[in-house]
Each structure stands twice: as structure tokens, then as C-alpha cells.
Amino acid sequence: MRNSLLLFLCLCGAARGIEVQSRHLPNGVEIQYVQVPGSTGLSVYSFLPAGLANDDDGCAQYSHLLEHMVIRTTSPQDSPNVNAETLADHMRLDYYGSAANWREAVSHHTRWLAELPFDANILKREIARANSEVDFTAQNLMSHKFAVAAWNQAWRFGHDQVTVRLDPARITMMRLQRYRDTHFNQPGRTLVTAIGGAEPVTILSAFSQALGKAHAGSRPVPCRSNPAPADKTVAWDLSSRHLIMTWPIPGPALEKEYAALITAAQWLISRAYVDPEWKKLTGPVLAGADLVTPETAYFYLSATLQPGTPAEAVRRKFDALVASLENSPELKAAAPFIAGERSRSLTLALLDMLRPQIADPNKAEAQFGIMWGMAEFQMGASREAVRKALGSTTGESIAQAARSRLVPARRTLLLFVPRQR
């Protein structure tokens, strides 16, 4: 990853005075610090390339279990200072503290990346907790996160049946520790971002010294073959049904198409949200361009089906959403505004956008840190080019991207249904 942050400072208006600095360590770790003068807080995030769309064959949601286990190496009990999340393309480990107590943040993140041994009792407990999350999302029609884990197994590895729930009999501490050691700190793919009021030289020096010792893992091996687009029904061990459509797309390096597609995703989510018919058919409809595997990136539409909803009805509604990208007058009017707001969110002006929405200034900075770091992790050296491309994104450029990328011949539809007992 290349630091592109300083390029944005001239665009930030009221954000002047905020200082951004970064360091690149020999082991591939990148450290970025956003100093906010006068802030009493300090939030630090490790972004790691272990994600639900990158887990190995037969290891559905191992990355999610790793998140639980790594956090518990320093915080055995739930703590308001510690949080984490595993998404399709990455894992994020969070520590929220104060500028005065910056050493605590350094200590937690250093230990999280230090390959500490796991505890057998904690492993047993966290497997149960991870599985309870699976059950909760299925019961509440919000299975997207675990549908991504299942999609990875069904699409990338060709399985017709997928087990998402973790089996305590198959997961040993040694196996999970080996998995962590190879999947965590991949060269050039580990980003640590921090935001707060501490002095930059203090934070950067402390993290550089501590994280410079982190072991560099290996990059994941791509699948041997690139499967052809297909429609497929897959049995899984969840009680819900879930439908996910995907199309292979270029990543951020092709900034104009990428900018059009991330704008399109936001438009599709908003269209589904205001359509009362969707609430009768599914849980929340999600769309995005952040479904990234070692082979390529994918655009997706995803939803958990209401009981009794025909899958064909949801497929037709998905097709209609995609068609709206080419022929909607509302999109032509809204596209410059949606893309413009997304462009601003890639600059330090994002902090000014969040402050009116979040009363606590430290919490506003913390939310900024999550969004800022995620964009840098996902876009890297292409971030500034994507920001500029968003500034010129229109309804027509979105329609062109849809006509080129989101066509039936390139689409895969996976329907996950409960396995017959």
C-alpha cells in the first residue's frame, strides 16, 4: 500500500490542522496516524487480509473465529475498549482509549499481531459464540455475512453442500494457530491506522518499534481454475434461505469503472430500502463491490429470504434493480450527488461530515478511523484516483459500467437452502 493521504489535505476545509503521517515497515506493515489537535481520544485499528471470502477450502468462517480468539488473547472478558469485525475481504481489530494512555493501545495491537498461543477454554467458548452469531443472523433475516463465507466455499471451491457452523471436534488450537500464522500479516497487506490527539512522533515511533517484529505470513494461493458463471442451489447448515448474485469486476486500479460501480451499489441499496415490496420478500438488501478473493473482485446483490418467499421472485427483483442502472431517470439525477458524497468521504472532510451526526467527538473520530482505514485498505494506491473518478461519475458512466460488467452472461446466482436432515 502506498500512502496517498497527504494528497487530500488541501481538500479538507475545516479539517485544516489535522496532520497525517505514515511509515512502512520492512515486514510489510503500514502504519498511518491521523492527529487531531486537541483531541483527548486515541483509536487504533489493525486491518488484516483474513476475510470470509478468502478462507481456505473446508475452513468456512475460520477468519471469524480467529477474530474472536485473537481479541481474547489480551481481553479475556468483554471490554468497552476492544472490538473487532470480520468482513468479506478483511478483518479489523479495534482498540479505543485515550491519548494519555497510548501505551495501552500499542500493547494490545502488538500482542494481537504477535502470534500468542491460544487457550483451550477460550477456544471452546468462542466457537459457541461464533455459532450463536450464525444462528442469530439466520433468525433475523440478516445472513449476508455468513452467506459470504458459504459463497466462498461453494463458488471458489465448487462445493454443493457447505458447513458454516464451526465444529469443535475438527478445530484444534494447533490447527487454528497455524491458520493465523499464515493468514494474518501478509506482506504489503497489513495496515494499522490510528486517530487521536497524541503526538505523531510518539505514536509512529512506538508502533514502528513494536510491530516491526511481527512475523510476515504468506499470501493465499489462488484457486486453480476460474469457475464459469452459473446458477446453483447449495445446501447449508443454516435455517434461513439466502440468495446472492455476483459478477466479476475490475478492482480500484480501473478507477473510473470502480467509481461507477461503488456508486451503483449505494444507489441499489437505497432503491431497495424505499421499496415496500422488498420488506415482504426479504430482509435487508445489500449491494457492494467489496467481495474480494485472491483471484478477483466481485459486485454483488444479497438478501435473506422471508419464509415462503419464492426464490424466483427475488431473482426477478434483483434483475429489475440491475436494469434500473441503465434506464432510471432518478439515477441520472442522483448519481452526481451520491458519487460526490462518496468522493468527499475519501478525504479528511469525512471527519467534518461525521461530527454533526455523532455528539461525542471521540466517537466521531473513532467512526472516522474505521471508515478511513477501510478505504485505505481496500483502495490502497488507487485511492486518490478513485476519489477523482467519483467527482466525474454520472448516470451515464454507471449505465456504461452496468452494460459492460453486470450482464447475465457474467452473472452467478447462488441460492443457499437448509440442508435436509
TAMO-V415833 format. One record per helix or strand. SS is the DSSP state (hx for helix, st for strand). FROM is the first residue (numbers start at 1). LEN is the number of residues. Records with the same first field share a line. If there is no record, write none. Layout:
SS->FROM-LEN, FROM-LEN
This chain:
hx->5-7, 13-3, 62-11, 102-11, 120-20, 144-13, 173-11, 200-12, 255-20, 276-6, 311-17, 329-16, 349-7, 361-31, 395-11, 408-3
st->19-6, 29-7, 41-8, 82-5, 91-8, 161-2, 190-7, 231-6, 241-9, 282-1, 286-7, 297-9, 411-8
